[in-house]
Structure formats: C-alpha cells, structure tokens
Amino acid sequence: MRTFCLNLLLVFVFLTVLPSESKAIVGEKLLNQAGLKTAWQNAIALNPKEKVQRVTVLGDHLYILTDGNYLFCLDRYTGRLNFAFSAATMGLPVLEPTVYNNIAYLVAANYLIAINLEQGMEIYRNKIPFPVSTAIAVNASYIYIPARDKRLHVMDPNGRQRIFEVSTDNASAITSVLATDSFTIFTTDGGNVICMNPSKPKRIWEFKAVGAIEATPVIVQNQLYVSSKGTNLYKLNVENGSLAWKFPTGSILTTSARATEKTVYQYAVNKGLYAIDAESGEQIWLLPDGIDLLAQDGETAYVFDKNNTCLVMDNKQAKNTHQINFAPVTNFAANPYDSSIYIMKNKDISCIKPIKK
C-alpha cells in the first residue's frame, strides 16, 4: 500500500497545491492578518497509526522522518517529493542527515547511506564496523563519524576505509562534529570544542566550555555558536577559537542555537526562548513559553510556543505584534535560513511565507 501511495505522490506532487480554507492547516484569513500566506501544501503517504517524528530543514530540502523510520525528502520551495524510502527497521536509530555536494548522507541503524539528491536515488548503503554515537559530517575528501568508543573516525568518501582517528586528552565522549574543506570541529561531553586540520590529526585550536556540550554548534559568517549544558551560549571565532561573548541563560542548553546574521535564538530548559543580538551578545527578548524559531524575515521573528501559538516578534521593538492559533499543528521545522515557515498536521505539510508588499 505504501508503494502504491508513493507512486501516486510522484505523479501529483509536481503540482503546487494551495489548499481550500477548509483543508488548510491554518486558515488563510488568520495568516493574512499577520501578513502571511500559504505558499504550498502537500501530503506525505503515512501508514495508519504512523506519525511524524521530526522535520528538518537542510539546504534546499525538507527531511521528514516517521516513527516507522520512513524518510521523506521534499523540495522545500515547491513541496515536490524528491525521494522516500525505509531508512531502518522500526525502533532502530536514524540520525540527522548531512549534505555535501548534492549528496545526502545519514546513519541509519549501523549503516551509512548516501543518496543522490538530483536523482533521488540511493548511491550506497554500507555497514559501519563500530557503533555510531551521533550525526556525521562530510567534506570533499572524508566522512567524520563520532563513535561510542569516544573517538572520531575519519573515513574515506564511501565510509569503508578508516584513514585515521582522534580522541581528546581527557577521554571525553564526542557529541558532535562539523566539517568543511578547511577545518573540522568537534565537541565533547567534557566541554571541549576542538578545531583540527581536516586531513590529519593536528589540532588548530581548542576552547574549554563550562559543562558538557550536547547540541551541535552552528556556524554563521565565520562565527561558531556553542550551546553548553553549563548554561552558557558561547560565540567563538572559527579561525582561532577566541571568545567573542558568553551569554548566561540560567538553565542547561540541550538544543542548538538558531543563528542568523543579526540575531541568535536559544531555547533554555525552564526559561524559554531567548533572542540575543549576534554582535553584542545582549538579550533582545525572552519568551517564557517560547519553544523554537519557525523562521525569520528581516527584523521579524516567527516563534512557536508551548501553547501551539505562532508569535510574531518585532526584534527592533522587542515586542509581540501578532499571535496566530496553530492548534492543529503536530510538527514543525526550525528554519533560521529564510522566511519560510514549515508546519505539519499529521500527514499534511504546509509552507507559509510573508506577503511581500
């Protein structure tokens, strides 16, 4: 039944669907009042009782993983289905994907899977000979795989041959890794942030945060934002690891910052969602009920809160200007890259954008 449904989707998903008012996840009148409109709405083929587990914005695509470990990939500008397949047996871990040179890589169970995004076809599915601890990173020459043996394994582009491996001096577990062709950065549960040469085990710089680092850091304009369980958000210079500022949130940080050119958004447990000036490190506002950033359009931030409400925040004036009832929403994606808001109601997914004047 799944295959039949997906074949139908492949035929019809190339049409941009604008739902009627009765079928829209959020009514168009409510959206229009806040200066928003539905750009497209489509549906994915879920089996009965199957639920969406997470929605991720990555590059030009949306990745939707279900609790049955079925992975859908959609063009995030049109809603068109790019590919869909069973990533792993239900109950086994499927980690967040990463993309390099139009190839999506992900670890599902104990397999490394590579998918050609242009063709929507699986390139390979190779078994990894050691347990993987968290999402991988990729550059032109290597695949970087954090393992449960507290080592970062640097593999060839197919993930079959180990080139070298690294570990920390304090034998901390590696919790995340980022890679470019110029450098590789990894973090640990001991608070280490280490930048190394991408092609050999040579340290370029190291920063020691207070508390474990669980969330993957993010890079924006050569600046690295590190969220620590020691309650601080750090802004570091990627080139030398120097500290630009430290923002104390008063609570542990277990999720990555949503960083844009001007503003950084950070969720802190039992505190809410902070908006922080990227240049100065000063607080702009704090929403105690805020959960995550939906999108940003210039000085306007769209925030999802724990009451299933979309709050429209004016960052210049540090105030809420509109509230939109998002009660039907069952899933959403955090999108710090542009002004597109992605929400789901069960199998239906909608892209909402600001109305351009």
C-alpha positions in Angstrom: 0.0 0.0 0.0 2.9 2.4 0.8 4.5 1.8 -2.6 1.1 2.5 -4.3 0.6 5.7 -2.4 4.2 6.9 -3.1 3.7 6.3 -6.8 0.6 8.5 -6.8 2.6 11.1 -4.9 5.3 11.0 -7.5 2.7 11.8 -10.2 0.8 14.5 -8.4 3.5 16.1 -6.1 4.8 18.2 -9.0 1.8 20.4 -8.7 2.0 23.2 -6.2 -1.1 22.7 -4.1 -2.9 25.6 -2.5 -5.5 24.1 -0.1 -9.0 25.3 0.3 -9.8 27.2 3.5 -11.4 24.1 5.0 -8.4 21.9 4.3 -5.6 24.3 5.1 -3.6 23.5 8.3 -4.0 27.2 9.3 -6.8 29.3 7.8 -5.7 31.8 5.2 -7.6 34.7 7.0 -5.7 34.1 10.2 -2.4 34.1 8.2 -3.3 37.2 6.2 -4.0 39.2 9.4 -0.3 38.6 10.4 1.0 39.4 6.9 1.4 35.7 5.9 0.1 33.4 3.2 0.3 29.7 2.3 2.9 29.1 -0.5 2.1 25.4 -0.9 0.6 22.5 0.9 1.0 18.8 0.2 0.7 15.4 1.9 3.0 12.6 2.5 2.0 8.9 2.4 1.7 7.8 6.0 0.5 4.3 7.0 -2.3 4.1 9.5 -1.1 5.0 13.1 2.3 6.1 11.7 3.4 9.5 13.0 6.0 12.1 12.0 8.9 12.1 14.4 10.9 15.1 13.1 11.1 17.6 10.3 14.5 19.0 9.3 15.4 21.9 7.0 18.7 21.2 5.3 19.8 23.1 2.2 17.1 23.1 -0.4 15.2 20.2 1.1 12.9 19.1 3.9 13.6 15.7 5.6 10.6 14.1 7.3 11.3 11.1 9.4 8.4 9.0 10.8 8.3 6.8 13.9 8.4 3.8 11.5 11.8 5.1 10.2 10.4 6.0 6.8 12.3 9.1 5.4 10.7 11.5 3.0 12.7 14.2 1.2 10.8 17.2 -0.3 11.9 20.2 -2.3 11.3 22.9 0.3 10.5 25.6 -2.2 7.8 23.7 -4.1 6.8 20.8 -1.9 7.7 18.2 -4.6 8.7 14.8 -3.4 12.4 14.1 -4.1 12.6 10.6 -2.6 11.1 8.4 0.1 12.4 5.1 1.5 12.7 2.9 4.5 15.8 4.1 6.3 15.9 1.4 9.0 13.7 -1.2 10.8 11.3 0.5 13.2 12.8 1.2 16.6 16.4 1.5 15.4 18.2 4.9 15.5 18.2 7.1 12.4 20.4 10.1 12.8 20.0 13.6 11.3 21.3 13.8 7.7 24.0 16.0 6.4 24.5 17.2 2.8 27.6 17.8 0.8 28.0 18.3 -3.0 24.3 17.5 -3.6 24.6 14.1 -1.8 22.7 13.4 1.4 24.4 11.2 4.0 22.9 9.7 7.1 23.5 6.9 9.5 20.5 4.5 10.0 21.0 1.6 12.5 24.6 0.7 11.7 24.6 1.6 8.0 25.9 4.7 6.2 23.5 5.7 3.5 24.3 8.1 0.6 21.6 9.5 -1.6 22.0 11.5 -4.8 19.7 14.5 -4.4 19.4 15.2 -8.1 18.2 11.8 -9.0 16.6 10.9 -5.6 18.4 7.6 -5.8 20.4 5.7 -3.2 24.1 5.5 -4.1 25.2 3.1 -1.4 24.3 1.6 1.9 27.5 0.4 3.7 27.8 -1.2 7.1 29.7 0.7 9.7 32.1 -1.6 11.7 31.6 0.3 15.0 28.7 1.8 17.0 28.0 5.4 16.0 27.1 7.9 18.7 25.8 11.0 16.9 25.3 12.6 13.4 28.2 12.5 11.0 29.9 15.3 9.0 31.2 15.2 5.4 33.6 17.3 3.2 35.2 16.7 -0.2 37.7 14.1 1.0 36.4 12.4 4.2 33.5 11.3 6.3 33.8 12.1 10.0 32.0 9.6 12.2 31.8 10.1 16.0 31.7 6.6 17.7 30.8 5.3 21.1 34.5 4.4 21.7 35.0 8.1 22.3 36.9 8.5 19.1 36.3 10.5 15.9 36.8 8.1 13.0 37.8 9.7 9.7 36.8 7.5 6.8 37.1 7.6 3.0 34.1 9.0 1.0 32.4 5.6 1.0 32.8 5.1 4.7 34.6 1.8 4.2 38.2 2.5 4.9 39.4 4.3 8.1 42.0 6.9 7.3 42.8 8.0 10.9 41.1 8.6 14.2 41.3 11.1 17.0 40.3 11.4 20.6 40.6 14.0 23.4 43.2 14.2 26.1 40.6 13.8 28.8 38.9 10.8 27.1 35.6 12.6 26.8 32.8 11.3 24.5 32.5 13.1 21.2 29.0 14.6 21.0 29.0 16.4 17.6 31.1 17.2 14.6 31.2 19.8 11.8 33.3 19.7 8.7 34.4 22.0 5.8 37.2 21.6 3.4 39.3 24.0 5.6 38.7 22.7 9.1 36.9 20.1 11.2 35.3 21.0 14.6 34.1 18.5 17.2 32.7 18.8 20.7 32.6 16.6 23.8 30.7 15.9 27.0 33.7 17.3 28.8 33.1 20.7 27.4 35.9 20.6 24.7 35.5 22.4 21.4 38.3 21.3 19.2 39.2 22.6 15.7 41.6 20.3 13.8 43.1 20.0 10.3 40.5 18.2 8.2 43.0 15.8 6.6 45.3 14.9 9.6 45.1 14.6 13.4 46.6 18.1 14.0 44.9 20.5 16.4 44.4 24.1 15.3 42.8 25.4 18.4 40.8 24.3 21.5 38.2 26.0 23.6 37.0 24.7 27.0 33.4 25.4 27.8 31.9 25.1 31.3 29.7 21.9 31.3 29.1 19.2 28.7 28.2 20.1 25.1 25.3 18.0 23.8 23.9 20.1 21.0 25.7 20.5 17.7 27.3 24.0 17.3 26.3 26.2 14.3 28.4 28.4 12.1 27.2 31.7 10.6 29.6 34.1 8.9 32.8 32.6 10.4 31.3 32.6 13.9 30.7 29.5 15.9 27.8 29.3 18.4 28.2 26.7 21.1 25.3 25.8 23.4 26.5 24.3 26.7 24.8 22.3 29.4 26.7 24.6 31.8 24.0 27.2 30.9 26.1 29.4 28.6 25.8 30.1 24.9 29.3 30.9 23.5 30.2 32.8 20.4 33.7 31.9 19.1 35.8 32.9 16.1 36.1 29.9 13.8 39.6 30.8 12.7 41.3 31.0 16.1 38.7 29.9 18.7 38.7 33.2 20.5 35.7 34.1 22.6 33.6 37.0 21.3 31.0 36.8 24.0 29.3 34.5 26.5 25.6 34.7 27.2 24.4 33.1 30.5 20.8 31.6 30.2 20.5 30.3 33.8 19.5 26.9 32.6 21.0 23.9 30.8 21.2 24.1 27.0 20.4 20.8 25.2 19.4 22.2 21.7 21.4 24.0 19.1 21.2 27.8 18.7 19.2 29.1 15.7 21.7 31.7 14.4 21.1 34.3 11.8 23.3 37.2 10.7 21.8 39.6 13.2 20.0 37.5 15.9 20.7 34.3 17.7 17.8 32.3 19.2 18.4 29.9 22.1 15.9 27.7 23.9 16.8 27.1 27.6 15.1 24.5 29.7 12.5 26.1 32.1 13.5 29.5 30.9 12.0 29.7 27.4 13.3 31.1 24.1 15.9 33.9 24.1 16.6 36.3 21.3 20.2 37.6 21.5 21.9 40.3 19.5 24.6 38.4 17.4 27.1 41.3 17.5 26.9 42.4 21.2 25.7 39.2 22.9 23.0 41.3 24.7 19.5 39.9 25.3 16.8 41.3 23.0 13.8 39.5 24.5 12.8 36.3 26.3 9.6 34.4 25.8 9.0 32.1 28.8 6.6 30.0 26.7 8.7 30.0 23.6 10.0 26.7 22.2 11.7 27.4 18.9 12.2 29.7 16.0 10.0 28.9 13.0 11.6 31.4 10.6 12.9 35.0 10.4 12.0 37.8 7.9 14.3 40.7 8.4 13.6 42.1 11.9 10.6 39.9 12.3 10.8 36.5 14.0 8.1 33.8 14.0 8.2 31.7 17.1 6.4 28.5 18.1 5.3 28.3 21.7 4.1 25.6 24.1 0.5 26.7 23.6 0.7 25.9 19.9 0.7 29.5 19.0 2.8 31.3 16.4 4.1 34.5 17.9 5.2 37.3 15.6 8.0 39.2 17.2 9.3 42.6 16.3 13.0 42.3 17.2 13.7 46.1 16.8 11.0 46.9 19.4 11.4 43.6 21.3 7.6 43.1 21.4 5.0 40.7 20.1 2.8 42.2 17.3 0.6 39.2 16.3 -0.5 35.8 17.6 -1.7 33.1 15.3 -3.6 30.0 16.5 -1.5 26.9 15.5 -3.6 24.5 17.4 -3.9 21.9 14.6 -0.1 21.8 14.2 1.5 18.4 15.1 5.1 19.1 13.9 7.2 22.0 12.7 10.7 22.7 11.4 13.1 25.2 12.8 14.3 27.4 9.9 16.9 30.0 10.7 17.9 30.3 7.0 15.0 32.3 5.5 11.4 33.4 6.0 9.6 30.1 5.1 7.6 28.5 7.9 7.1 24.7 7.7 4.3 23.1 9.7 2.5 19.8 9.6 -0.9 18.4 10.7 -0.4 14.7 10.7 0.4 13.8 7.0 -0.2 17.3 5.6 2.7 19.7 5.3 2.4 23.4 4.6 4.9 26.1 3.6 3.9 29.6 4.9 5.6 32.8 3.7 5.3 36.5 4.4 3.2 38.5 1.9 5.6 40.7 0.0 4.4 44.3 -0.4 
